[in-house]
Every structure is written in C-alpha cells, then in structure tokens.
Amino acid sequence: MVYVFSFSAPETWVYATLGARHQPMFIPDGKPMHMELLVMTSQADEDLVPSIGALALYPFVYQTYFGNGHTIHGSDGNGIVAQSPLTDILIIRPDFEEQTDYVHHDLEQHTHLLWVIPLYPQERVYAVQQGRKSLLEIFEEQEVDIHDLWRAIAQLPT
C-alpha cells in the first residue's frame, strides 16, 4: 500500500509517498532499488494525491524502474492536476546539498528519494533529446517556477 502525505513548508507544499519502498523496483541485471517520490508545488491541490500515488505504482505495474533523468509521457488533457497544462514528468534525484538523497535502513538497504517535476510535452522531448541537465539549466536561466502547476512553458532552443 502506498500513502501520499502532504505538508507545508514556507511558500511550498510537498507531497510525498510513503510505502512504495516496501517493494523493490525491477532493474534489469541490477540490485533491487527502493524509492519514494516527492513533488513540490506553490499551491496546495488535493488532485496531487491520486496523481503521485498512481505514479508511485507505475514501476511496479510496468515492471520497470525510475532513475535520475527518466521521463514519463503523459496524455493530452490529463494534467498532473485538473486544468494544469503540465502532462509529462521528469524524475530526478533531488539536490539536498550536504544531505543525502536516500535514507539508510541498514547496511544492505536504502531508499532513494526521487523528485517529480511536471513538464509540458515539449519540455519532456527536449529533456530526452538534450538531457535533463540542459533542461534544468534553461529553467534556471529563465527563472521558471517549476513549483507552479499552471506555469508558462519554458522558451526552448529550436
């Protein structure tokens, strides 16, 4: 069972899964990997609860895994929340500066914390073709508020 919890930080809402780590993701020729997801937004929206919950089940339903830079193709008209134009997803390992992006359970097991960034389809395509770092640099240069679920699309090079 996967639960989604929401809590408020200064000027940000965080939605995080709890329970996905109990099942390892399927990694071909790899060690079992455990994960939990988090998404940050500047607006509280209960639609994120089922969206993030369903996303946490994705690797288990499709026998795959989430890794740094993986993307998920959304479907037209189905935003991360109702009325949001952001339909696609970028998964990255969060940068907590001096803190680790995983939780140790014992010497053998740890859980990766993965950050969900909602995207426009064109931004996802750019990330696939040019790399996640390039897309994140564009977001930083243009001061794109990735916490705004109704933001304008970033200006991507042609």
C-alpha positions in Angstrom: 0.0 0.0 0.0 1.3 3.5 -0.9 0.2 6.5 1.0 0.6 10.2 -0.1 1.2 12.8 2.6 1.2 16.5 2.1 2.8 19.1 4.3 3.5 22.8 4.0 6.9 24.3 4.0 7.5 28.1 3.7 5.8 29.1 0.4 5.8 25.5 -0.8 3.6 22.4 -0.4 5.3 19.0 -0.5 3.5 15.8 -1.5 5.4 12.6 -0.7 4.8 8.9 -1.0 5.2 6.5 1.9 5.1 2.8 1.3 6.5 2.5 -2.2 9.8 1.5 -0.8 8.4 -1.8 0.5 8.6 -3.3 -3.0 11.8 -3.1 -5.0 11.7 -1.8 -8.5 12.6 -4.1 -11.3 16.0 -3.2 -12.6 17.4 -5.4 -15.4 20.7 -7.0 -14.2 20.8 -4.8 -11.2 20.4 -4.8 -7.4 16.9 -4.2 -6.1 16.2 -0.5 -5.8 13.7 1.1 -3.4 12.2 4.5 -3.8 9.8 7.1 -2.6 8.5 10.1 -4.6 8.1 13.8 -3.8 6.7 16.7 -5.6 6.8 20.3 -4.5 4.3 23.0 -5.5 3.5 26.6 -4.7 -0.3 25.7 -4.5 -2.0 23.1 -2.4 -4.0 20.8 -4.6 -5.6 17.6 -3.5 -5.5 16.3 -7.1 -1.8 15.6 -6.5 -2.6 12.8 -4.0 -4.0 10.4 -6.6 -1.6 11.6 -9.3 1.5 10.9 -7.2 0.0 7.7 -5.8 -0.6 6.4 -9.3 2.9 7.5 -10.4 4.5 5.6 -7.5 2.8 2.4 -8.7 4.0 2.9 -12.3 7.3 1.0 -12.0 5.6 -2.0 -10.4 2.7 -2.2 -12.9 5.0 -1.9 -15.9 7.9 -3.9 -14.3 10.4 -1.1 -14.8 12.1 1.5 -12.6 12.6 5.2 -12.1 16.1 6.6 -12.3 17.7 10.0 -12.4 16.6 11.8 -15.6 13.8 9.3 -16.5 10.8 10.9 -18.2 7.2 9.8 -18.5 5.0 10.7 -21.4 1.6 12.0 -20.3 -1.6 12.1 -22.1 -3.2 15.2 -23.7 -5.8 16.8 -21.4 -4.7 14.9 -18.3 -2.5 17.3 -16.4 -0.8 16.5 -13.1 -3.8 18.2 -11.5 -7.1 19.3 -13.0 -6.8 22.1 -15.6 -2.9 22.0 -15.5 -1.2 22.0 -18.9 1.7 20.0 -17.4 1.0 16.4 -18.5 4.5 14.9 -18.6 7.0 14.0 -15.9 10.7 14.3 -15.2 12.2 12.2 -12.4 15.4 13.5 -10.8 17.4 12.9 -7.7 17.0 16.0 -5.6 19.9 18.1 -4.6 19.9 18.5 -0.9 23.4 20.0 -0.9 25.1 18.4 2.0 22.3 15.9 2.8 22.0 12.6 1.0 19.1 11.9 -1.4 18.4 8.5 0.1 17.5 7.0 3.5 19.6 4.2 5.0 17.6 1.4 6.7 20.6 -0.9 7.4 23.9 -1.8 5.8 22.1 -3.6 3.0 19.1 -1.5 2.2 18.3 2.2 1.4 15.5 4.1 -0.2 16.1 6.6 -2.9 14.1 9.9 -2.7 13.1 10.9 -6.2 11.8 14.3 -7.2 8.8 14.6 -9.6 8.9 17.6 -11.9 5.8 18.1 -14.0 6.5 19.2 -17.6 5.0 20.3 -20.8 5.3 17.6 -23.6 7.8 19.8 -25.5 10.0 20.1 -22.4 10.0 16.4 -21.9 11.0 15.9 -25.5 13.8 18.4 -25.0 15.0 16.6 -21.9 15.0 13.3 -23.8 16.9 14.8 -26.7 19.3 17.2 -25.0 19.4 15.8 -21.4 17.8 16.7 -18.2 20.7 18.9 -17.1 20.2 21.1 -20.2 16.5 21.4 -19.5 17.2 22.3 -15.8 19.8 24.9 -16.9 17.1 26.5 -19.1 14.7 26.5 -16.2 17.3 28.2 -14.0 18.3 30.8 -16.7 14.7 31.7 -17.4 13.7 31.6 -13.7 11.0 29.1 -14.5 8.9 28.4 -11.4 8.8 24.6 -11.5 6.6 24.6 -8.4 3.8 26.4 -10.3 1.5 23.7 -11.8 0.0 26.3 -14.2 3.2 28.0 -15.3 4.0 29.1 -18.8 6.2 26.8 -21.0 9.9 27.5 -21.0 11.4 29.0 -24.1 13.3 26.1 -25.6 16.0 26.5 -28.3 15.0 25.3 -31.8 
